Amino acid sequence: MASSTPTTSQPTFASGVYKLKNVATGTLLDLWNGETNEGTIIQGHGDNGATNLKARAGAQHITHRKCQCGH
């Protein structure tokens, strides 16, 4: 009898710039006052195209900070 070893997988994201939306309210994840420091308050906000409403994602992480990405 072969033993089964549980496997875990990490979610992966295609690298790029994302908007993180609350599907219950329709608001986007927003950094308070456009701050980029650790511990910055996060709130929901309507989409006004501001850079603080965008997050940069890599293979297994998302960084939410004021994105100087031109998107």
Buried (B, 14 or more C-beta within 10 A) or exposed (E): EEEEEEEEEEEEBEEEEBEBBEEEEEBBBBBEEEBEEEEBEEEBBEEEEBBBBBBBBEEEEEEBBBBEEEE
